[in-house]
Structures are given as structure tokens and as C-alpha cells.
Amino acid sequence: MLYAIVDIETTGSYAGGNGITEIAIVVHDGARVLDFYETLVNPHIPIPYFIQRLTGISDKMVANAPSFSEVAGHIFGLLQDKIFEAHNVNFDYSFVKYHLQQVGFQLDTKKLCTVRLARKVLPGLSGYSLGKLTTNLGINHTRHHRAGGDALATADLLAMILEKDTQGVVKEMLKGRNSEQYLPPHLPVAELERLPSGTGVYYFYNANGKTIYVGKAKNIRKRVRSHFSNNKATRQKQDFLRETYRI
């Protein structure tokens, strides 16, 4: 089984209106790195100042970098026939799938999220951001918020998860079209499992306990699941996935 561990830097939070500024792909067999690819990408739109400060990637740095269309074929080749894995996979997958689609490549692979896997295989930690996990687990993590550094750290994290996965969590996640793969990264699956199938009102909350959405349904469990049935590249969808912590 081969994994393509992906990390990207972007100009914003949703693929439909933003570009990729850097991408890294680690091809991994579960125990060791087999291949590594990293490149800056010219998004042909300005990089917001706060993102330049966060990533260190400036407009000047990407001015002579290839466009995504120039590297898309190679990227697609690296991802084909592998499990697409990332930390908060729905974000990275939505960007890569969307931008590949714009230049004629149709990506359709199974995916894994190290946020969700770590919550199941390594429970009880103080936090599940990549930075907190690598610090708590002693994983070498250089070049934070750069695609190559984050992808290599995620690869080490995945290897540790696979080694400690005695309950078959990864196998279960890859079974069929596992609906849990579409859930927001910070939403425990138990939140959905406890929902009633009857009529009522449901609330979505963010990390601070603020209500971000209110809905009503004849079958609450079915309706709530429908919110996560796809991974659209729109701003509304990606913000919704990122902000949902509790139902």
C-alpha cells in the first residue's frame, strides 16, 4: 500500500477562489519515504500579506515559479493509485482536486486524515494540530507552514500512527467510501452517532462554543450527515468544515 502525503500552501481558505503557492508530496510505503517532490507555484494572483507573514512565501518568490498547469501532470502521476493523505485532508484534497480538474485531470483516490487518525489511535493528547502533535510525540518538524517541512512531518506522524494502530483504525477508514472521511477534522464521530433520527432542531458550534448554524429536520441524523456528503471547493463549504467542532 502506497501513500501520497500532501501538503500545500495557498492564497486563501477555499479552492474555488484561490491558488496554490507551494506543494509537496511524500510517496511513502508506511515505513519509509520512497520519493519526495516539492515546488513553489505561481498562483497568478497576489498573496495576501498575512499569508506571506505566516508562510514566508512572497509574490517575488513565486514570480518565476511554474504555473500549476505546468506541474499538474507530474503531480497527478504521483497521486494516481495511491492513498491521498494529509493533515486535515479535506482542505488539501479540495484544492488539489479542483486545480487538477481545471487543467483536465480527474483525481479520484481514497484519502486519509492524520487529524482524525491521531484522535483515534493516539487519544488523550493536549491538541491535534500538526505543531502540537509533532512536539508532543517528539517528531522532527522543521520549516513550519512550508509544504515540504509539513509534509515530511506528516509522513513521520503517519508512520507512527500505522505502527501503533492495533485496532485496525486505518483499515476501517479506508473501507469503501467511509463517510467519516468527509467530517470536519475537529468533529468527533461520536457527535454524529449520538444524534437522534427523529424530528427536531440542531445547532453547529465552533471552537469557542459560538453557534455558527441552526437547522431543523424530520430526521436530524440524516440531515446533519448530508451537510458533510461532499467536499465542495467553495468558501462557504470550506469555512464550515474548518469551524465546526460540536453539534
Sine and cosine of phi, psi and omega as CSV:
sin_phi,cos_phi,sin_psi,cos_psi,sin_omega,cos_omega
0.00,0.00,0.80,-0.60,-0.01,-1.00
-0.93,-0.37,0.62,-0.79,0.00,-1.00
-0.91,-0.42,0.63,-0.77,0.18,-0.98
-0.94,-0.33,0.97,-0.23,-0.07,-1.00
-1.00,-0.02,0.88,-0.48,-0.21,-0.98
-0.89,-0.45,0.64,-0.77,0.21,-0.98
-0.64,-0.77,0.64,-0.77,0.01,-1.00
-0.76,-0.65,0.42,-0.91,0.24,-0.97
-0.91,-0.42,0.58,-0.82,-0.14,-0.99
-0.67,-0.74,0.12,-0.99,0.05,-1.00
-1.00,0.05,-0.16,0.99,-0.03,-1.00
-0.13,-0.99,-0.20,-0.98,-0.23,-0.97
-1.00,-0.06,-0.13,0.99,-0.04,-1.00
-0.62,-0.79,0.62,-0.78,-0.17,-0.99
-0.93,0.38,-0.55,0.84,-0.09,-1.00
-0.88,0.48,-0.39,0.92,-0.03,-1.00
-0.78,-0.63,0.26,0.97,-0.06,-1.00
-0.64,-0.77,0.28,-0.96,-0.02,-1.00
-0.91,-0.41,0.25,-0.97,0.09,-1.00
-1.00,-0.02,0.74,-0.67,0.02,-1.00
-0.96,-0.26,-0.32,0.95,0.03,-1.00
-0.34,-0.94,0.59,-0.81,0.06,-1.00
-0.63,-0.77,0.62,-0.78,0.10,-1.00
-0.73,-0.68,0.63,-0.78,0.02,-1.00
-0.74,-0.67,0.83,-0.55,0.08,-1.00
-0.96,-0.29,0.89,-0.45,0.10,-0.99
-1.00,0.05,0.82,-0.57,-0.21,-0.98
-0.68,-0.74,0.60,-0.80,0.03,-1.00
-0.98,-0.18,0.18,0.98,-0.03,-1.00
0.98,-0.18,-0.30,0.95,0.00,-1.00
-0.80,-0.60,-0.51,0.86,-0.06,-1.00
-0.51,-0.86,0.33,-0.94,0.02,-1.00
-0.98,0.18,0.79,-0.62,0.03,-1.00
-0.98,-0.20,-0.49,0.87,-0.02,-1.00
-0.38,-0.92,0.45,-0.89,0.00,-1.00
-0.61,-0.79,0.75,-0.67,0.02,-1.00
-0.72,-0.69,0.69,-0.72,0.00,-1.00
-0.50,-0.87,0.69,-0.72,0.07,-1.00
-0.42,-0.91,0.55,-0.83,0.25,-0.97
-0.96,0.28,0.43,-0.90,0.00,-1.00
-0.72,-0.69,0.71,-0.71,0.07,-1.00
-0.99,0.11,0.93,-0.38,-0.04,-1.00
-0.99,0.14,-0.18,0.98,0.00,-1.00
0.88,0.47,0.39,0.92,0.19,-0.98
-0.63,-0.78,0.43,-0.90,-0.03,-1.00
-0.89,0.45,0.59,-0.81,0.10,-1.00
-1.00,0.01,0.85,-0.53,0.00,-1.00
-0.83,0.56,0.54,-0.84,-0.10,-0.99
-0.86,0.51,-0.67,0.75,-0.05,-1.00
-0.92,0.40,-0.49,0.87,0.06,-1.00
-0.97,0.24,-0.58,0.81,0.11,-0.99
-0.87,0.50,-0.65,0.76,0.02,-1.00
-0.92,0.39,-0.62,0.78,-0.04,-1.00
-0.94,0.33,-0.72,0.70,-0.13,-0.99
-0.99,-0.12,-0.39,0.92,-0.11,-0.99
0.99,0.17,0.09,1.00,0.00,-1.00
-0.99,-0.10,0.88,-0.48,-0.06,-1.00
-0.96,-0.29,0.21,-0.98,0.07,-1.00
-0.86,0.51,-0.61,0.79,0.00,-1.00
-0.90,0.43,-0.63,0.78,-0.03,-1.00
-0.91,0.43,-0.56,0.83,-0.07,-1.00
-0.99,-0.11,-0.04,1.00,-0.09,-1.00
-0.84,0.54,-0.62,0.78,-0.02,-1.00
-0.96,-0.28,0.19,0.98,0.04,-1.00
-0.98,0.21,0.37,-0.93,0.02,-1.00
-0.92,0.39,0.49,-0.87,0.18,-0.98
-0.94,0.34,0.34,-0.94,0.00,-1.00
-0.87,0.49,-0.60,0.80,-0.01,-1.00
-0.87,0.50,-0.48,0.88,-0.02,-1.00
-0.97,0.26,-0.45,0.89,-0.04,-1.00
-0.95,-0.32,-0.03,1.00,-0.11,-0.99
-0.87,0.50,-0.66,0.75,-0.02,-1.00
-0.88,0.48,-0.68,0.73,0.02,-1.00
-0.92,0.39,-0.67,0.74,0.02,-1.00
-0.88,0.47,-0.72,0.70,0.00,-1.00
-0.87,0.49,-0.65,0.76,0.03,-1.00
-0.89,0.46,-0.62,0.78,0.02,-1.00
-0.93,0.36,-0.51,0.86,-0.08,-1.00
-1.00,0.03,-0.44,0.90,-0.05,-1.00
-0.86,0.52,0.67,-0.74,0.09,-1.00
0.89,0.46,0.41,0.91,0.06,-1.00
-0.77,-0.64,0.27,-0.96,0.07,-1.00
-1.00,0.07,0.85,-0.53,0.00,-1.00
-0.98,0.21,0.89,-0.46,-0.08,-1.00
-0.80,-0.60,0.66,-0.75,0.04,-1.00
-0.37,-0.93,0.24,-0.97,0.08,-1.00
-1.00,0.02,0.94,-0.35,-0.23,-0.97
0.94,0.34,0.91,0.42,-0.21,-0.98
-0.89,0.45,-0.53,0.85,-0.06,-1.00
-0.89,0.45,-0.53,0.85,0.04,-1.00
-0.92,0.40,-0.83,0.56,-0.04,-1.00
-0.89,0.46,-0.68,0.73,-0.04,-1.00
-0.89,0.45,-0.67,0.75,-0.02,-1.00
-0.89,0.46,-0.65,0.76,0.01,-1.00
-0.92,0.39,-0.78,0.63,-0.08,-1.00
-0.90,0.43,-0.70,0.71,0.01,-1.00
-0.88,0.47,-0.71,0.71,-0.03,-1.00
-0.89,0.46,-0.75,0.67,-0.08,-1.00
-0.96,0.28,-0.51,0.86,0.14,-0.99
-0.91,0.42,-0.66,0.75,-0.02,-1.00
-0.89,0.46,-0.57,0.82,-0.02,-1.00
-0.90,0.43,-0.38,0.92,-0.02,-1.00
-0.90,-0.43,0.33,0.94,0.20,-0.98
0.99,-0.12,0.15,0.99,0.03,-1.00
-0.96,-0.28,0.74,-0.68,-0.02,-1.00
-0.96,-0.28,0.97,-0.23,-0.01,-1.00
-1.00,0.04,0.80,-0.60,0.04,-1.00
-0.54,-0.84,1.00,0.06,-0.05,-1.00
-0.80,-0.60,0.33,-0.94,0.15,-0.99
-0.94,0.34,0.40,-0.91,-0.05,-1.00
-0.65,-0.76,0.38,-0.92,0.05,-1.00
-0.70,-0.71,0.52,-0.85,0.01,-1.00
-0.86,-0.51,0.85,-0.52,0.00,-1.00
-0.95,0.30,-0.31,0.95,0.13,-0.99
-0.91,0.42,-0.79,0.62,-0.03,-1.00
-0.93,0.37,-0.65,0.76,0.01,-1.00
-0.90,0.44,-0.69,0.72,-0.02,-1.00
-0.90,0.43,-0.61,0.79,0.04,-1.00
-0.88,0.48,-0.56,0.83,-0.03,-1.00
-1.00,0.08,-0.70,0.72,-0.10,-0.99
-1.00,0.08,-0.49,0.87,-0.03,-1.00
-0.82,-0.57,0.90,0.43,-0.08,-1.00
-0.95,0.31,0.34,-0.94,0.14,-0.99
1.00,0.08,0.13,0.99,0.02,-1.00
-0.98,0.18,0.29,-0.96,-0.09,-1.00
-0.96,0.28,-0.34,0.94,0.02,-1.00
-0.16,-0.99,0.32,-0.95,-0.08,-1.00
-0.82,-0.58,0.33,0.95,0.21,-0.98
-0.94,0.35,0.36,-0.93,-0.03,-1.00
-0.88,0.48,-0.65,0.76,0.01,-1.00
-0.88,0.47,-0.71,0.70,-0.01,-1.00
-0.93,0.38,-0.64,0.76,0.00,-1.00
-0.90,0.43,-0.72,0.70,-0.04,-1.00
-0.92,0.40,-0.58,0.81,0.05,-1.00
-0.93,0.38,-0.74,0.67,-0.05,-1.00
-0.92,0.39,-0.51,0.86,-0.08,-1.00
-0.99,-0.17,0.00,1.00,0.03,-1.00
0.95,0.31,0.49,0.87,0.01,-1.00
-1.00,0.02,0.73,-0.68,0.03,-1.00
-0.91,0.41,0.82,-0.57,-0.07,-1.00
-0.65,-0.76,1.00,-0.08,0.04,-1.00
-0.98,-0.21,0.29,-0.96,0.03,-1.00
0.80,0.60,0.86,0.50,0.07,-1.00
-0.85,0.52,0.59,-0.80,0.02,-1.00
0.88,0.47,0.41,0.91,0.25,-0.97
-0.86,-0.50,0.62,-0.79,-0.18,-0.98
-0.84,0.53,-0.72,0.70,-0.04,-1.00
-0.90,0.43,-0.73,0.68,0.00,-1.00
-0.89,0.46,-0.69,0.73,-0.02,-1.00
-0.94,0.34,-0.61,0.79,-0.01,-1.00
-0.92,0.40,-0.67,0.74,0.01,-1.00
-0.92,0.39,-0.62,0.79,0.05,-1.00
-0.91,0.41,-0.64,0.77,0.04,-1.00
-0.90,0.43,-0.59,0.81,0.05,-1.00
-0.88,0.47,-0.69,0.73,0.04,-1.00
-0.91,0.42,-0.62,0.79,0.03,-1.00
-0.90,0.43,-0.70,0.71,0.01,-1.00
-0.88,0.48,-0.68,0.73,0.01,-1.00
-0.87,0.50,-0.64,0.77,0.03,-1.00
-0.92,0.39,-0.66,0.75,0.02,-1.00
-0.89,0.46,-0.71,0.71,0.00,-1.00
-0.88,0.48,-0.62,0.78,0.00,-1.00
-0.92,0.39,-0.59,0.81,-0.08,-1.00
-1.00,-0.08,-0.03,1.00,-0.05,-1.00
-0.99,0.15,0.99,0.10,-0.01,-1.00
-1.00,0.04,-0.17,0.99,-0.06,-1.00
-0.97,-0.24,0.10,1.00,0.02,-1.00
0.95,0.31,0.53,0.85,-0.03,-1.00
-0.90,0.43,-0.70,0.71,-0.03,-1.00
-0.89,0.46,-0.70,0.71,0.01,-1.00
-0.86,0.51,-0.67,0.75,0.00,-1.00
-0.91,0.41,-0.65,0.76,0.01,-1.00
-0.89,0.46,-0.52,0.85,-0.07,-1.00
-1.00,0.01,-0.05,1.00,-0.06,-1.00
-0.95,0.31,0.87,-0.50,0.03,-1.00
0.83,0.56,-0.61,-0.79,0.08,-1.00
-0.97,-0.23,0.97,0.26,-0.08,-1.00
-0.86,0.52,0.89,-0.46,-0.07,-1.00
-0.91,0.41,-0.38,0.92,0.00,-1.00
-0.90,0.43,-0.41,0.91,0.00,-1.00
-0.90,0.43,-0.36,0.93,-0.04,-1.00
-1.00,-0.06,-0.07,1.00,-0.04,-1.00
-0.95,0.31,0.43,-0.90,0.14,-0.99
-0.83,0.55,0.61,-0.80,-0.11,-0.99
-0.87,0.48,-0.46,0.89,-0.07,-1.00
-0.99,-0.15,0.06,1.00,-0.04,-1.00
-0.99,-0.11,0.91,-0.41,0.04,-1.00
-0.90,0.44,0.64,-0.77,-0.02,-1.00
-0.89,0.46,-0.43,0.90,0.03,-1.00
-0.87,0.49,-0.46,0.89,0.03,-1.00
-0.89,0.46,-0.60,0.80,0.02,-1.00
-0.98,0.20,-0.63,0.78,-0.08,-1.00
-0.90,0.43,-0.46,0.89,-0.03,-1.00
-1.00,0.03,-0.08,1.00,-0.02,-1.00
-0.94,0.35,0.62,-0.79,0.02,-1.00
-0.98,0.22,0.36,-0.93,0.04,-1.00
-0.99,-0.10,0.11,0.99,0.00,-1.00
-1.00,0.01,-0.10,-0.99,-0.02,-1.00
-0.98,0.17,0.58,-0.81,0.06,-1.00
0.19,-0.98,-0.21,-0.98,-0.01,-1.00
-0.91,-0.41,0.63,-0.78,0.02,-1.00
-0.77,-0.63,0.47,-0.88,-0.05,-1.00
-0.81,-0.58,0.66,-0.75,0.14,-0.99
-0.97,-0.26,0.70,-0.71,-0.02,-1.00
-0.85,-0.52,0.50,-0.86,0.07,-1.00
-1.00,-0.03,-0.16,-0.99,-0.08,-1.00
-0.89,0.45,-0.43,0.90,-0.02,-1.00
-1.00,-0.08,0.11,0.99,0.01,-1.00
0.99,0.13,0.18,0.98,0.02,-1.00
-0.99,0.12,0.69,-0.73,0.04,-1.00
-0.94,0.34,0.81,-0.58,0.01,-1.00
-0.92,-0.39,-0.19,0.98,0.04,-1.00
-0.29,-0.96,0.63,-0.78,0.08,-1.00
-0.78,-0.63,0.72,-0.69,0.02,-1.00
-0.65,-0.76,0.21,-0.98,0.07,-1.00
-0.72,-0.70,0.49,-0.87,-0.08,-1.00
-0.37,-0.93,0.42,-0.91,0.12,-0.99
-0.97,0.25,-0.51,0.86,0.08,-1.00
-0.76,-0.65,0.99,-0.14,-0.13,-0.99
-0.86,0.50,-0.74,0.67,-0.06,-1.00
-0.86,0.50,-0.72,0.70,-0.02,-1.00
-0.91,0.42,-0.67,0.74,-0.03,-1.00
-0.92,0.39,-0.68,0.73,-0.01,-1.00
-0.89,0.45,-0.68,0.73,0.03,-1.00
-0.87,0.50,-0.54,0.84,-0.03,-1.00
-0.91,0.41,-0.41,0.91,0.05,-1.00
-0.89,0.45,-0.43,0.90,-0.09,-1.00
-0.92,-0.39,0.38,0.92,-0.11,-0.99
-0.99,0.13,-0.09,1.00,0.05,-1.00
-0.53,-0.85,0.09,-1.00,-0.04,-1.00
-0.77,-0.64,0.87,0.49,-0.06,-1.00
-0.87,0.50,0.48,-0.88,-0.05,-1.00
-1.00,0.03,0.24,0.97,-0.03,-1.00
-0.99,0.16,0.39,-0.92,0.01,-1.00
-0.88,0.48,-0.70,0.71,-0.04,-1.00
-0.85,0.52,-0.70,0.71,-0.04,-1.00
-0.92,0.38,-0.72,0.69,-0.06,-1.00
-0.94,0.35,-0.60,0.80,0.09,-1.00
-0.90,0.43,-0.64,0.77,0.00,-1.00
-0.88,0.47,-0.72,0.70,0.02,-1.00
-0.90,0.44,-0.65,0.76,-0.06,-1.00
-0.94,0.34,-0.56,0.83,-0.15,-0.99
-1.00,-0.04,-0.27,0.96,-0.09,-1.00
-0.98,0.18,0.85,-0.52,0.02,-1.00
-0.87,-0.49,-0.44,0.90,-0.10,-1.00
-0.46,-0.89,0.49,-0.87,0.06,-1.00
-0.80,-0.59,0.00,0.00,0.00,0.00
